[in-house]
Amino acid sequence: MSVPVRSDQPEPADERALQDQHLARARSAYERAVAACRAAGIEPDRAEIVPTGPAARAANAVRLSARSLAEREGRAPDPAADARCARNAAATAATAAQAAHAHTPGDLTATAFQAALKASQAAAEAAGGHSPGRDPALTARADATEDTAVAAARRAGWTGAARARS
């Protein structure tokens, strides 16, 4: 006897596609966070269990985001959990963008910081609501705002290899 598939539950292949989409956005946001920290001169060893300043908060957020991404990679799809991972990575990128903007104030860094905030908000909306991680419109909006944040981070110079140390 087969179990009927409920129309409100996505097929397993759909869940894998959602996972891929959310985790791609999470990896992108994580990479933006790492690049913003690098631009601000924030080294990973600045992470503290109880962060006491902006650099420590950014470094700690990056550390936690990396752990969250590693936890979700290779796991069975769970759109709600995958979307939360992307939300957390986007929040990490916003924290790092704030630190990078404070380190090097200017129009381009201000724009990148604002784009990071919008991407974080859109990722939070995609992870919440009546169908966490499964709403196509919210997911598409989160993807679009992530793309915008990536472009703004590039214009701000928050990409590429680490700067050479003097």
Disulfide bonds with the S-S distance in Angstrom:
none
